Amino acid sequence: QVRVVESGGGLVHSGGSLRLSCAASESIFSMLAMGWYRQAPGKQRDMVAIITRSGITNYAESVKGRFTISRDNAQNTVYLQMNSLKPEDTAVYYCNANAVPSDSTSPRSYNYWGQGTQVTVSS
């Protein structure tokens, strides 16, 4: 069973910074893309940033230039450095890992989600 665990959320003033971390369990044969999504109250879950195994990144327009996603392939870990935070960044942030589990008999990958971590930016 693949588990994904986020950490690093919290309360910060507008203009501040936070760094989120996400670690996936070792029950993984191959980790493909990893990413961060967020969901504000009453809204849908939206993509924030994604990074492929080779390091290609994609960001939501609203966070470009402020957020940076990175990963450590050896540790199956992904990070999100968030700078110049704004009140509208307030949301629950979820980590997503697209991976082939180690007990799989096929190369099919699956999406695994963490439990979410709250980020609150005060004005």
Helices and strands as residue ranges (DSSP letters): E 4-7, E 10-13, E 18-24, E 28-39, E 46-51, E 57-59, G 61-63, E 67-72, G 73-75, E 77-82, G 87-89, E 91-101, E 110-113, E 117-122
